Every structure is written in structure tokens, then in C-alpha cells.
Amino acid sequence: MRSKNSCAAEQACLQWHAPGLVAGVDEAGRGPLAGPVVAAAVILDDLHPIAGLADSKKLTAARREALFDEIRAKALCFCIAEASVEEIDRLNILQATMLAMQRAVLGLRLKPVRALVDGNRLPVLEMQGEAIVKGDALVPAISAASILAKVHRDRWCDGLHARFPHYGFATHKGYGTAAHLLALREFGACPEHRTSFSPVTKVLQTAALSVGVGA
């Protein structure tokens, strides 16, 4: 006969999840100096597997584009959502990211019983959630979400480049590269720059001081 202690230890190691649909969730755009943070939620269809799913950062742009179309065609459902620059500056980037993830999950046409989220934090959800560090390389549904979010945001940056070509958004996608910082110093911030981010704040403060000295 097993002791109470051994039973308790054995039960503590068991993992049980309610049957049903599982969504993968990931984001793109936490680090850049401009633009929204984008999140995607995906429920894959086991009857229509997608080969080659991986962390979006490990894929070429051409491969991401191809998988973007395949995921949209084969997934049971998906949703891509954003948190705006205004929300990032007002809430901070972490809370804005959680908001975008929450919107992506809530926007799914089918309601999952569980959401698997890349990283070590969970947004507020109506269903069970699990944060998985490096989940975009481990869980196909999270990989799919990372691809949708990355391609969507890259396309947004291409559109921003058409409006403000002198910043080079099509190349650096908003990240704080040397070329981007140089453009910031030369042209100042555009309406899509995140004014709460230190490199942008410093440029704006320098510009304000220059105006003050000139006056």
C-alpha cells in the first residue's frame, strides 16, 4: 500500500489538460523604436500539417512570406492584432505587448481551451494559459504565430518607408541601428516613433534644447 506522501508526490508530477483547441501566441516588434507591437494567435489544423514551421527569426524573409500564406490557408483560425504607438508610450512596451496578445486571442473565430504563449509572461486571458520560454522554436502553433506577427509587422514597416523613406524603415524595420539613429538625429522623430523609448527621447530633448538656445 502506498503512503500518502508518495501518492501526493506522484500526483504533483502529473499534467492534465482539458481536451479541445489549443492556440499558439507570439509577438513581433517589442524592441524597435517605431511602430506598433504586433501579436498573432493561431490554432493549427492537425489534418493539414505545415512543414518547416520554426522561429520566424531563423527563417529567410522569402520563407516567412511563403509560410505566412500557407498558415493563413491551412490553420483552423488565426488573428493578428496590434497595440499602437500611443498605447506603447502610455502603458509601456510590456503592457502594450500583453494587450496585443490579449486582442489576438480574443479575436480568434474559434475559442481555444488553452493558449500557449512564447516567453515567460502571460496576458490576461479567459482560458488556461501557459508561458513557454523559446516556445517559438518548440511549439508549432507558436512558431506559426511568430511568423504571422513578424511578416505583418515587416509589411507595415515597408508601408511606413513609403511615407518616410529618409529613415530607412524598409531596411532596419524600426530597430535602433546606426543608420536609424543617424536619421533620427538628422530629421527628428516621425509620428510613428515611440517617444517613450530612450533613443527617441534623447533626440527630442536635444532638439528642444537646440530650439531653446536658438531662441
Steps between C-alpha positions, in 0.01 A plus 500: 500500500642839400547764764316829483829681435590288198153547351517875544841518330382282214190713443700821510700381199197426287388748235145493371342735251139516396448379142432764242661756276841643588622838373859609456576866574804715425595861432729704279631851549578544868849635437463747209489876550191549285168346410250277676577177679326215316368174641351197330301202624467183295308176535655245264310220329649157575348369178692757295855509639743773393860399437788724597345695787773657712593814690435778250839656575673184373322509162581702191261776402392301193429190710302704752289647221424154359412361842287807576272412209498128583414561866212728403372237256534191722447614860161442659506869588737783576496861610760776470465795737696811595563739784562848364793736554273714719419196715868403521597849618208519744512150649866393441614239250440197725139588577437595136637162391268320743212708363580405140521132597169522684337657194641230273358218713163673543484554125516130414190374321516179707555515875791287624501323834868581546749757371873432474690830511862556405712641781470508877191718548133454429238756399165498678299228326158341531649150471791306643834634387858377510813709440775308321850644477631460142157366411534637147766234439324221691126520433373503138198717580723762665739482205206568269394796714853641497506483118164673462598777742845552346381515138209728588730744679766489228234588244385785722860630508514482121191719489654743748810516280283620213382789720837583658774356272780704660488286817566168323218301661495246216854399597520518881128441573508761774786355705759737642774443244777754445331616180165542677654698787682721253173569317330578831766757584480653154123507447356469849217259584210417270144449636558122525807518722460381859575811703530300823801308366832647615669559160193686374462694825863613482456626143188694595667648807803604296274662241310686773827627652617617160180697452542649847856608429401644164224702660 
